[in-house]
Amino acid sequence: MYKKIAFILAVAVLTIACMPAYTFAADEGLEKAIKTVKQYFSIPDNFTEFDYGINSAGDRKIWQLNWTSKDGDGLVGASVDSNGDIISYIFYDNTDYNSSKKIPKISRQEAQAKAEEIIKKINPGIFENLKFVDSFAYQGMLNDDAYYFTYIRTHNGMPFPENNICVGINRNTGEVRQYTKQWNNDAIFPSSEKTLSIEEAQKAYIEKLGLRLTYYSRNNGDKTEVYAAYTPIFESDYYIDAITGEKVYLGYSYNGAEEWSYDRALKNVAVGSGETVALSPQEIDAINEVSKLLTQEEAEKKVREIKLFELDENYIVNSASLSTSWTSKNDFAWNLYFEKEVSGTNKEYDFLYIAVDAKTGEIRSFSRPFSNIEDKEPKFDKEASKAEVEKVIKELQPEMFAQTEYQELYNDRIYNNTNEKPKTYGFSYVRKVNGVLFPENNISVTFDAVNGKIVNFYTRWSEVDFPSVEKVIPLSEIYEKLFSEIGLKLQYRIDTNAQNNSEELAYEKIDIIQAYNKNIKLRLIYAFDEGKPIRFDAFSGEILDYEGKPYKENKIQEYNDISGHYAEDIIKLLAEMGIALEGPEFKPNEEIKQKDFLLLISQIIDGGYRFFGKTALKENKEIEDLYTLLIREGIVKQNEKDPEAPLTREESVKFIIRVLRYDKIAELTDIFNCTFKDKDDISSDLIGYVVLAKGLKLVSGDGEYFRPKNKLTRADAILIIYNYLNIL
C-alpha cells in the first residue's frame, strides 16, 4: 500500500513541478526552497534535470521542486512553503524495488530511530507533541522496500489525527525515502475543561448516533451468504461533540447526491450486483439457443415504449452488449447506449445508457446527462424531487420499491454552494427483510432539480436467503462490547463547518498534501479507534471485519515458546516481514504440514499477494486457492497435493528449488555428485534437488547425513525460507 502511495506522490510531484508557474516568478524564494531541501536531504549527482512550479494556499506559497535523472530511473520531489517548512519529500529509484524481497540490512527498530531523528532535525521542538501510531498493519511487509512510521499530533495529550508526519526509511540503506507533513501551525484548539465524562459520551452516542441490526453478505466457499450484524446507523465522519454531547458531521459539506459526469455514468451503470462480465458474440449465440432471453431488438423496443425516456427516432443505439453479473452467471442484462446529436453552436450529444433485464425486460439502471444547470434556478425542492423520484420507481420497479425503506443520505452529498438552493438531490431506498435493512440491495437515484429529470437510476438486488433474527443478542449487550473492546476516546478534528461557512477560514487542498490557512478551528470530539471495525456478529457478539469474518488485529506475530531456540532470531525477523505461522505458540520442533510450508512459500512469490500476511489457512476454499496458485506456478504438481501430510526434508527442497525455477536443472540427475553418506536414502528423482539445495546453502545436513525421509520441523521450514531470501 505504501509503495503505491509513494509512487503516486512521486508522479504528483513530477506533474506539479512541470507545470508553468503562472502566479509567481522565480525569485529568492526558489533559492531558499532549494537550500532548505538540500539542508536535510542529499540529491544524487546523476539527478541533473531540475524543474519547479509554484502554487498557493491563501497567503502561502508552495514551491514544488523536482530533480530527475536523464535516464528516467530516478526522481526526487519536494514541496516547501514560503516559511521554509518541508511539506513533502519523495525519493524514487528503480534499484530500491529490485531489492525489496531481500532480508533487510537494518532492523525495524533501527529504522524507527532514523525516522525520529529526521523528524526532530526538520521540526525542532515538536516531537514531544507527537504520538507514534503502529503502521505495521498497513504495510506490504516483504514486498516493501522501506519501513514506514506515522506520528500524529497531540495537544494536551489528546490526538489530532489530521495533523501528522509520516516517514519512510529504506530497509537496506537507512536513507529517507518518503517524508510527508500535514500540519496547521495556527490551529485553534478548544478548551478541554468542560468536556463530557466518558459515561456521558457513551450515553450521547447511544442517543444521537447508535448502532442498529443490519444484514450483510459474505463469500462462503462458492456461494454468497447473508449474515446479521450490529453496525453504526451513521457512517464515517459523524461524532459526538465532547462539549455539547450533540451529533456533529465533520466531513465536507455537500447537499444532495454526487454529480455524475459522462464517463462516470458509463462506468457506474451496472447489471445486478458488482462488476459485469462481457460475453463474446459466440457465447451470446449459444445462450440465445438454450434460454429464453430477450433479443437486442426486443430489449430496445421495451425501452422505447417507456415514455419517461423520451426516445424519438433521432436516438440511435450506438452500442449494445449482453452481460452477466459476476455474482450469478444466470443473471443477464442488455446494456444499451442510445445517442442523439444535439445541434447548436457547439455540437453536443444527448445520451441514455440503460441496463435491461434480459429475461423480464425490467429496467435495472440508467444514466443520462445533467442539464446545463450553472445559471438556472432549481424548479424542485427536496420534497418535490422525492415525490417525482418515487413516482418513477413505482413505474419501473414496483415490487422492489415495496420491499425498501427510504434512507436519508448522509455521506453521498453533492458539492453545492451552501448559500444556494441545491440543484441536484440524491435518494436511496434500501431493501428491508424481517424488519432489518440490507444496504447491499438498494435503489439509488440522482435527480436534476432544474429540469425535473432523473439523471441516474441504479438498482442492486440479489436472490439470497436471509437468516432469522429472532435470537440475536440484545443491543444493550453489544453497546457494552463496543465501549469496552473498542472504546470512545477524546480527539481533535478540523471543524469543517466553521471553515466552509467563512471565507477567512477557508482552506485549499494542495494535491494529496493539505496546507491550510491561519486560524483553523478545531472541535474536541469523542471518536472510536479507527483501527478496529465497528461490526458485531448479531448472535455471538464477536467483532467482524468488513468481509464478515472474525476480526484479527494485524500486527507482528509473537510467540511464547521460542526463547532460547536456535531459530529464535530468524523466526522473529521473518515475522516482522509478515512471514509467520499462527501463534501464540510456534511449536518449533513439531513436524510441519505440507499446506503450512506451502503457505510460507506463497509469501515469497510474486503471485501470492492474496496470501501475504496470512499465518494459517482455515477454510477449504483458501486451501484450494493456495494449491491452484502453486500448481499454476509450477511449484506443486497435481499428484503431489496432500495438505495435511507432514513434509519430508527432501520434499521441502523440491518445492523451494522449483520456486527458484531450477527444477529443469535439478532433473538432470546424472550430472550431480551427492556427498551425503545417506544418499542412497534420497529418492532417485530428487538427488539433483538435494545437491542444488546444499550448494545454494538453502539447507544443511546433519553432519555428513541429509536425513531425507525425516520430517521437516516448523523451525527448519522457516530457516529454508530465510536462506532462500538471502540468495536473491
C-alpha positions in Angstrom: 0.0 0.0 0.0 2.7 2.5 1.0 4.7 1.7 -2.1 1.7 2.7 -4.2 1.3 5.9 -2.2 4.9 6.7 -2.7 4.7 6.2 -6.5 1.5 8.3 -6.7 3.2 11.0 -4.7 6.2 10.9 -6.9 4.1 11.2 -10.1 2.0 14.0 -8.4 5.2 16.0 -7.5 6.6 15.5 -11.0 3.4 16.7 -12.6 3.1 19.8 -10.5 6.8 20.6 -10.9 6.5 20.6 -14.7 3.5 23.0 -14.7 4.3 26.6 -15.6 4.3 29.0 -12.7 1.6 31.4 -13.7 1.2 33.2 -10.4 4.7 33.8 -9.3 8.0 34.4 -11.0 11.2 32.7 -9.8 12.8 34.8 -7.0 14.8 34.4 -3.9 12.0 32.2 -2.6 13.1 29.5 -5.0 16.7 29.6 -3.9 15.5 29.4 -0.3 13.3 26.4 -1.0 16.1 24.5 -2.8 18.6 25.2 0.0 16.0 24.0 2.6 15.6 20.7 0.9 19.4 20.2 0.4 19.9 21.0 4.1 18.2 17.8 5.1 18.3 15.6 2.0 21.0 14.8 -0.5 20.3 14.9 -4.2 22.2 12.2 -6.2 24.8 13.6 -8.6 23.1 11.9 -11.6 19.8 13.7 -10.9 20.7 16.5 -13.1 17.4 17.5 -14.5 15.6 20.2 -12.4 12.1 21.7 -12.7 9.9 23.7 -10.4 6.4 25.1 -10.1 4.6 27.3 -7.6 1.2 27.0 -6.1 -0.6 29.0 -3.5 -2.8 28.4 -0.4 -4.1 31.7 0.8 -1.1 33.9 1.5 1.2 30.9 1.5 3.4 29.9 -1.5 4.1 26.2 -2.1 7.3 25.5 -4.1 7.2 22.2 -5.9 10.8 21.1 -6.7 11.7 18.1 -8.9 15.1 16.5 -9.7 15.2 13.6 -12.1 17.9 11.5 -13.8 18.3 11.7 -17.5 17.5 8.0 -17.9 14.2 8.5 -16.0 15.0 5.8 -13.5 15.1 8.2 -10.5 13.2 11.1 -9.0 13.5 13.4 -6.0 10.4 15.5 -5.4 9.8 18.0 -2.6 7.2 20.6 -1.5 8.4 23.6 0.6 6.3 26.5 1.7 7.3 30.1 1.9 8.0 29.7 5.6 10.7 27.1 4.8 8.5 24.3 6.1 9.0 21.0 4.2 5.6 19.6 3.4 6.7 16.5 1.4 9.7 14.7 0.1 9.9 11.6 -2.0 12.8 9.6 -3.4 12.1 7.1 -6.1 14.8 4.9 -7.6 14.2 1.6 -9.5 17.1 0.0 -7.6 15.0 0.2 -4.4 12.4 -2.1 -5.8 14.9 -4.7 -7.1 15.9 -5.4 -3.5 12.5 -5.4 -1.9 12.3 -9.1 -1.3 15.7 -9.5 0.4 16.3 -9.8 4.1 16.6 -6.2 5.4 20.0 -5.0 6.4 18.7 -2.8 9.2 16.0 -3.7 11.7 12.7 -2.0 12.1 13.8 -0.6 15.4 16.9 0.9 13.8 14.8 2.4 11.0 12.4 4.0 13.5 15.3 5.6 15.3 16.4 7.2 11.9 12.8 8.3 11.3 12.6 10.1 14.6 16.0 11.6 14.0 14.9 13.3 10.7 11.6 14.4 12.3 13.5 16.1 15.1 16.0 17.6 12.7 13.4 19.2 10.4 10.9 20.1 13.1 12.8 21.1 16.3 10.7 21.3 19.4 7.6 19.4 18.3 8.5 15.8 18.8 7.2 15.7 22.3 3.8 16.6 20.9 3.8 13.6 18.6 2.4 10.1 19.2 3.6 7.1 17.3 1.0 5.0 15.5 2.0 1.5 14.7 1.5 1.3 10.9 2.6 -2.4 10.6 -0.9 -3.4 9.6 -0.9 -1.1 6.5 2.4 -2.2 5.0 3.2 -4.8 2.3 5.9 -6.1 4.6 8.0 -8.5 2.4 7.3 -6.5 -0.8 8.1 -3.1 0.7 11.5 -1.6 0.1 11.1 0.6 3.1 9.7 0.8 6.7 7.0 3.4 7.3 6.4 5.2 10.5 3.5 7.6 11.3 3.3 10.1 14.1 0.2 12.0 14.9 0.0 15.4 16.6 -1.3 15.7 20.1 -2.4 18.6 22.2 -2.7 18.4 26.0 -2.2 14.6 25.5 -5.2 14.3 23.1 -4.6 13.2 19.5 -5.2 15.4 16.4 -5.0 12.7 13.6 -5.5 15.1 10.7 -2.1 16.6 11.6 0.7 14.0 11.3 4.1 13.2 10.0 4.9 10.1 8.0 8.5 8.9 7.3 9.6 6.0 5.1 13.1 4.6 5.7 14.9 2.3 3.2 15.3 -1.2 4.7 18.8 -1.7 3.4 20.4 1.7 3.4 18.6 3.5 6.2 18.0 6.5 4.0 14.8 8.6 4.0 12.6 7.6 1.0 9.5 9.5 2.0 8.5 12.3 4.3 5.1 13.9 4.4 3.8 16.5 6.9 0.2 17.6 7.3 0.2 20.5 9.9 -1.8 23.5 10.9 0.6 25.9 12.5 -2.2 28.3 13.7 -4.9 25.7 14.6 -7.2 27.0 17.3 -7.7 24.2 19.9 -10.9 24.4 22.0 -10.6 24.2 25.8 -11.0 20.7 27.3 -12.1 22.0 30.7 -15.8 21.3 30.3 -15.8 18.0 28.3 -18.3 15.3 28.9 -17.3 12.4 31.1 -16.8 9.1 29.3 -20.1 7.8 30.7 -21.9 10.9 29.4 -20.3 10.5 26.0 -21.4 6.9 25.8 -24.9 7.8 26.6 -24.8 10.6 24.0 -23.5 8.2 21.4 -26.4 5.7 22.0 -29.0 8.5 21.8 -27.6 10.6 19.0 -25.7 8.1 16.7 -26.0 4.5 17.8 -25.9 1.0 16.3 -28.6 -1.0 14.5 -29.1 -4.5 13.3 -28.2 -4.9 9.6 -27.9 -7.6 7.0 -24.6 -8.0 5.1 -23.3 -10.6 2.7 -20.1 -12.6 2.6 -18.5 -15.3 0.5 -18.7 -18.7 2.0 -16.9 -21.1 -0.3 -18.5 -20.9 -3.7 -21.7 -19.2 -2.5 -22.8 -15.9 -1.1 -24.5 -16.0 2.3 -26.2 -13.2 4.3 -25.4 -12.6 7.9 -26.8 -10.2 10.6 -24.5 -7.7 12.4 -24.8 -4.7 14.6 -23.2 -1.6 12.8 -23.4 2.2 13.1 -26.5 3.9 11.9 -24.4 6.8 10.7 -21.3 6.1 8.6 -17.9 7.8 9.0 -17.3 11.5 9.8 -20.1 11.6 12.4 -19.0 12.1 16.0 -20.2 13.3 19.4 -19.1 16.8 20.3 -17.2 16.5 23.6 -18.5 19.7 25.0 -22.2 19.7 24.0 -22.9 16.0 23.5 -24.5 16.7 20.1 -24.1 14.8 16.9 -21.7 16.6 14.6 -20.8 15.9 10.9 -17.1 16.8 10.2 -16.9 15.7 6.6 -17.1 18.0 3.7 -20.4 20.0 3.4 -22.3 18.7 0.4 -26.0 18.7 -0.5 -27.9 16.1 -2.5 -26.0 13.4 -4.3 -22.7 13.4 -6.2 -22.9 14.7 -9.7 -22.3 12.2 -12.4 -20.0 13.0 -15.3 -20.5 11.4 -18.7 -17.6 9.0 -18.1 -18.6 8.2 -14.6 -22.2 7.5 -15.6 -20.9 4.9 -18.1 -18.8 3.2 -15.5 -21.4 3.1 -12.8 -24.4 1.7 -14.7 -24.0 -2.0 -13.8 -26.1 -5.1 -14.1 -27.3 -6.6 -10.8 -24.6 -6.6 -8.1 -20.9 -5.7 -8.7 -19.0 -5.6 -12.0 -20.2 -7.0 -15.2 -18.6 -9.7 -17.4 -18.8 -9.1 -21.1 -19.7 -12.1 -23.3 -18.4 -12.8 -26.8 -20.8 -13.0 -29.8 -20.3 -16.8 -29.9 -21.3 -17.1 -26.3 -24.3 -14.8 -26.8 -25.5 -17.0 -29.7 -25.1 -20.1 -27.5 -27.1 -18.5 -24.7 -29.9 -17.5 -27.0 -30.1 -21.1 -28.3 -30.7 -22.6 -24.8 -32.5 -19.8 -23.0 -35.5 -17.5 -23.4 -33.7 -14.2 -23.3 -34.9 -11.1 -25.0 -33.2 -10.3 -28.2 -31.4 -6.9 -28.5 -34.3 -5.7 -30.7 -36.9 -6.7 -28.1 -35.0 -5.1 -25.3 -34.6 -1.9 -27.4 -38.4 -1.9 -28.2 -39.3 -2.2 -24.5 -37.1 0.8 -23.7 -38.5 3.0 -26.5 -42.0 2.2 -25.3 -41.3 3.8 -21.9 -42.4 7.5 -22.1 -40.1 8.5 -19.3 -37.1 8.2 -21.6 -38.5 10.3 -24.5 -36.6 8.4 -27.1 -37.6 9.6 -30.6 -36.4 8.3 -33.9 -33.3 10.5 -33.7 -31.9 8.4 -30.9 -29.9 5.5 -32.2 -28.3 2.6 -30.4 -24.6 3.3 -30.7 -23.6 0.2 -28.8 -25.1 -2.9 -27.1 -23.8 -5.7 -25.1 -25.2 -8.7 -23.2 -23.6 -9.1 -19.7 -23.9 -11.3 -16.8 -23.5 -10.4 -13.1 -20.3 -11.6 -11.6 -22.4 -13.0 -8.6 -24.7 -15.0 -10.8 -23.9 -16.4 -14.3 -27.6 -16.8 -15.0 -28.4 -13.1 -14.3 -28.4 -11.5 -17.8 -29.0 -7.9 -18.9 -28.8 -6.0 -22.1 -26.7 -2.8 -21.9 -27.9 -0.3 -24.5 -26.3 3.0 -25.3 -28.6 5.4 -27.1 -27.1 8.6 -28.5 -28.5 11.7 -30.2 -26.6 14.6 -31.7 -27.9 18.0 -30.5 -27.5 20.8 -32.9 -26.2 24.2 -31.8 -23.2 26.5 -31.9 -21.1 23.7 -30.3 -22.1 20.2 -31.1 -23.2 18.2 -28.0 -24.6 14.8 -27.5 -27.6 13.6 -25.6 -27.4 10.0 -24.4 -29.2 7.3 -22.4 -27.2 4.4 -21.1 -29.5 1.7 -19.8 -29.4 -1.8 -18.5 -32.5 -4.0 -19.2 -33.1 -7.4 -17.5 -32.7 -9.8 -20.4 -35.4 -12.2 -19.0 -38.1 -9.9 -17.7 -37.5 -6.6 -19.6 -37.4 -4.7 -16.3 -35.2 -1.6 -16.1 -32.2 -2.3 -13.9 -30.3 1.0 -14.3 -29.9 4.1 -16.5 -27.9 7.3 -16.8 -28.4 10.4 -18.8 -26.5 13.8 -18.8 -27.3 16.6 -16.4 -28.9 19.7 -17.9 -26.9 22.9 -18.1 -27.6 24.0 -14.6 -25.0 26.6 -13.8 -27.1 29.7 -14.3 -30.5 28.3 -13.7 -32.7 28.2 -10.6 -34.0 24.8 -9.5 -37.7 24.2 -10.0 -38.0 21.4 -7.4 -37.2 21.4 -3.7 -36.2 18.2 -1.9 -39.8 17.0 -1.2 -41.0 17.7 -4.7 -37.9 15.9 -6.1 -38.5 12.9 -3.8 -42.1 12.7 -5.0 -41.1 12.7 -8.6 -38.4 10.0 -7.9 -40.8 7.7 -6.1 -43.4 8.0 -9.0 -40.7 6.8 -11.4 -39.5 3.9 -9.2 -43.1 2.7 -8.7 -43.4 2.7 -12.5 -40.1 0.9 -13.2 -39.7 -1.4 -10.2 -42.9 -1.6 -8.2 -42.1 -4.9 -6.5 -38.6 -3.8 -5.4 -39.9 -0.5 -4.2 -42.4 -2.2 -2.0 -39.6 -4.0 -0.2 -37.5 -0.9 0.5 -37.3 1.8 3.1 -36.2 5.4 2.3 -32.8 6.3 3.9 -31.6 9.8 4.3 -28.2 10.2 2.6 -25.5 11.4 5.0 -22.3 10.9 3.1 -23.2 10.8 -0.6 -23.7 14.5 -1.0 -23.1 16.9 -3.8 -20.6 19.8 -3.9 -23.1 22.7 -4.0 -22.5 26.2 -2.7 -24.1 26.2 0.8 -25.7 29.6 0.1 -27.6 28.3 -2.9 -30.6 26.0 -3.3 -29.5 22.5 -4.2 -29.8 21.8 -7.9 -29.5 18.1 -7.6 -30.6 15.6 -5.0 -29.7 12.0 -4.2 -32.2 9.5 -2.8 -31.6 6.0 -1.6 -34.1 3.2 -0.9 -32.7 0.2 0.9 -34.1 -3.3 0.9 -35.7 -4.4 4.2 -36.2 -8.0 5.2 -37.5 -9.2 8.6 -37.5 -5.6 9.7 -33.8 -5.4 9.1 -32.1 -3.3 6.4 -29.8 -4.9 3.8 -27.8 -1.9 2.4 -26.2 -4.0 -0.4 -29.6 -4.2 -2.1 -31.0 -0.8 -2.9 -32.4 1.6 -5.4 -30.3 4.7 -5.8 -31.4 7.8 -7.7 -29.9 11.2 -8.7 -32.5 13.9 -9.5 -31.8 17.0 -11.6 -33.9 19.7 -9.7 -33.5 22.2 -12.6 -35.1 20.2 -15.4 -37.1 17.8 -13.2 -35.5 14.6 -14.5 -33.8 11.6 -13.1 -30.2 11.5 -14.4 -29.1 8.3 -12.7 -31.1 5.3 -11.6 -29.4 2.2 -10.2 -30.7 -1.0 -8.7 -28.8 -3.7 -6.9 -30.8 -6.8 -6.0 -29.8 -10.3 -5.0 -31.6 -13.7 -4.8 -30.3 -14.7 -1.4 -31.7 -16.3 1.8 -32.0 -14.2 4.9 -31.4 -15.7 8.4 -33.9 -15.3 11.1 -33.1 -12.6 13.7 -35.3 -13.8 16.4 -32.5 -14.9 18.7 -29.9 -12.1 18.3 -28.0 -10.7 21.2 -29.8 -7.7 22.8 -28.4 -4.3 21.6 -27.6 -3.3 25.2 -25.0 -6.1 25.4 -23.5 -5.0 22.1 -23.1 -1.5 23.4 -21.2 -2.9 26.4 -18.8 -4.7 24.0 -18.5 -1.6 21.8 -17.4 0.6 24.7 -15.1 -2.0 26.4 -13.5 -3.6 23.3 -13.2 -0.5 21.0 -14.0 2.5 23.2 -14.7 6.1 22.8 -11.7 8.5 23.1 -11.2 12.2 23.0 -9.5 13.7 20.0 -9.4 16.9 18.0 -10.8 17.2 14.5 -10.9 20.1 12.0 -14.3 21.8 12.2 -15.2 21.7 8.5 -18.5 23.6 9.2 -16.6 26.5 10.6 -14.2 26.5 7.6 -16.9 26.1 4.9 -19.1 28.9 6.3 -16.4 31.5 6.5 -14.1 32.9 3.7 -11.5 33.8 6.2 -11.3 30.2 7.5 -11.4 28.5 4.1 -8.6 26.2 3.2 -7.3 24.7 0.0 -6.0 21.2 -0.7 -2.7 21.0 -2.4 -2.6 17.7 -4.3 -2.6 15.0 -1.6 -0.8 17.2 0.9 -3.1 19.5 2.9 -1.9 23.1 3.5 -4.3 25.3 5.5 -4.6 29.0 6.1 -4.3 30.5 9.5 -6.8 30.2 12.4 -8.2 26.8 11.6 -10.8 26.0 14.2 -11.0 22.5 15.7 -13.6 20.6 17.6 -13.0 18.3 20.5 -14.9 15.2 19.9 -15.4 11.6 21.1 -14.5 9.0 18.5 -13.8 5.3 18.2 -10.4 3.7 17.4 -10.3 3.8 13.6 -8.1 0.7 13.5 -11.0 -1.6 14.5 -14.2 -2.2 12.5 -17.4 -1.4 14.3 -19.3 -4.6 13.2 -20.5 -7.1 15.7 -21.9 -10.6 14.9 -25.6 -10.4 16.0 -25.5 -13.9 17.5 -22.0 -14.2 19.1 -21.2 -10.5 19.6 -17.7 -11.1 18.1 -16.1 -8.2 16.2 -16.1 -8.9 12.5 -14.0 -7.5 9.7 -15.6 -5.9 6.6 -15.6 -9.3 4.9 -17.8 -10.7 7.6 -15.0 -12.8 9.1 -13.8 -12.7 12.8 -11.6 -9.6 13.2 -8.0 -10.2 13.8 -5.7 -7.4 14.6 -2.9 -7.2 12.0 0.3 -6.9 14.0 3.6 -8.6 14.2 3.1 -12.2 15.2 4.7 -13.0 18.6 5.4 -16.4 20.1 5.8 -17.6 23.7 7.7 -20.8 23.1 10.8 -19.9 21.1 13.0 -18.3 23.8 16.5 -19.8 23.6 15.7 -21.9 20.5 18.4 -21.9 17.7 15.9 -20.4 15.2 14.5 -17.7 17.6 16.1 -14.7 16.0 15.2 -15.8 12.5 11.6 -16.6 13.4 11.2 -13.1 14.9 12.9 -11.4 11.9 10.6 -13.1 9.4 7.6 -12.4 11.5 8.5 -8.7 11.2 8.4 -9.2 7.4 5.0 -10.8 7.6 6.2 -14.3 7.1 4.9 -16.3 10.0 2.8 -19.2 11.3 -0.1 -18.8 13.6 0.7 -18.2 17.3 0.9 -17.7 20.1 2.9 -21.0 20.1 5.2 -21.6 17.3 5.9 -25.2 18.2 9.4 -25.1 16.5 10.2 -28.8 16.9 6.9 -30.1 15.6 6.5 -31.5 12.1 5.2 -29.0 9.6 2.2 -29.9 7.3 2.5 -29.6 3.6 -0.1 -26.8 3.4 1.7 -24.7 6.1 5.1 -24.9 4.3 3.4 -24.0 1.0 1.7 -21.1 2.7 5.1 -19.8 3.7 6.2 -20.3 0.1 3.2 -18.3 -1.1 4.6 -15.3 0.9 7.8 -15.1 -1.2 6.4 -15.4 -4.7 5.0 -12.5 -6.7 1.7 -14.2 -7.5 1.0 -14.9 -3.8 -0.1 -11.4 -2.9 -3.5 -12.6 -1.6 -1.8 -14.8 1.0 0.7 -12.1 2.2 0.4 -11.7 5.9 -1.6 -14.9 6.4 -0.4 -17.2 9.2 -2.9 -20.1 8.7 -5.4 -21.5 6.3 -8.7 -22.2 8.0 -11.1 -22.6 5.1 -11.2 -25.3 2.5 -11.5 -22.6 -0.2 -8.4 -20.9 1.0 -6.5 -24.2 0.8 -7.9 -24.9 -2.7 -6.9 -21.4 -3.8 -3.4 -21.9 -2.5 -2.9 -25.2 -4.4 -4.5 -23.7 -7.5 -1.9 -20.9 -7.4 1.1 -23.1 -6.7 0.1 -25.7 -9.3 -0.3 -22.9 -11.9 3.1 -21.5 -10.9 4.7 -25.0 -11.4 5.8 -25.3 -7.7 3.4 -28.2 -6.9 2.2 -30.9 -9.2 -1.4 -32.1 -9.0 -0.5 -35.6 -7.8 1.7 -34.1 -5.0 -1.2 -32.4 -3.3 -1.6 -33.6 0.3 -2.4 -30.6 2.6 -2.5 -32.4 5.9 0.5 -34.7 5.4 3.8 -34.0 7.2 6.6 -32.9 4.9 9.9 -34.7 4.5 13.1 -32.9 4.2 13.7 -34.0 0.6 10.2 -32.9 -0.4 10.8 -29.4 1.1 13.9 -28.8 -1.1 12.0 -30.0 -4.2 9.4 -27.2 -3.7 11.9 -24.5 -2.9 14.1 -25.3 -5.9 11.0 -25.0 -8.1 10.4 -21.5 -6.6 13.9 -20.7 -7.9 13.0 -22.2 -11.3 16.0 -24.5 -11.2 13.9 -27.7 -11.4 14.8 -28.4 -15.0 18.5 -28.5 -14.0 17.7 -30.5 -10.9 16.1 -33.2 -13.0 19.4 -33.8 -14.8 20.3 -36.3 -12.1 23.3 -37.8 -13.9 25.4 -34.5 -13.6 25.3 -34.3 -9.8 27.7 -35.8 -7.2 25.9 -36.2 -3.9 28.4 -36.4 -1.0 25.9 -37.2 1.8 26.6 -40.6 3.3 22.9 -41.5 3.2 22.5 -40.5 -0.5 21.0 -43.9 -1.2 18.1 -43.0 1.0 17.3 -40.0 -1.2 14.6 -40.6 -3.8 16.5 -41.0 -7.1 14.5 -38.3 -8.9 15.3 -35.8 -6.1 19.1 -36.2 -6.0 19.6 -33.1 -8.1 17.2 -31.0 -5.9 19.1 -32.0 -2.7 22.5 -31.3 -4.2 21.4 -27.9 -5.5 19.8 -27.0 -2.2 23.0 -27.8 -0.4 25.2 -25.9 -2.9 22.9 -22.9 -2.6 23.0 -23.1 1.2 19.3 -23.5 1.4 19.6 -26.5 3.7 22.4 -28.1 5.7 22.7 -31.7 6.6 23.0 -33.5 10.0 26.8 -33.7 9.8 27.5 -35.9 6.8 23.9 -37.1 6.6 21.0 -35.4 5.0 18.2 -37.5 6.6 15.9 -37.1 3.5 13.0 -39.1 4.9 12.9 -37.3 8.3 10.0 -34.9 8.8 10.8 -31.2 8.4 10.3 -29.3 11.6 8.5 -25.9 11.7 11.7 -24.2 12.7 13.7 -25.7 9.9 10.9 -24.7 7.5 11.4 -21.0 8.5 15.2 -21.4 8.1 14.7 -22.6 4.5 12.6 -19.5 3.7 15.2 -17.3 5.3 18.0 -18.9 3.4 16.1 -18.5 0.1 15.7 -14.8 0.8 19.4 -14.4 1.4 20.3 -15.7 -2.0 18.0 -13.4 -4.0 
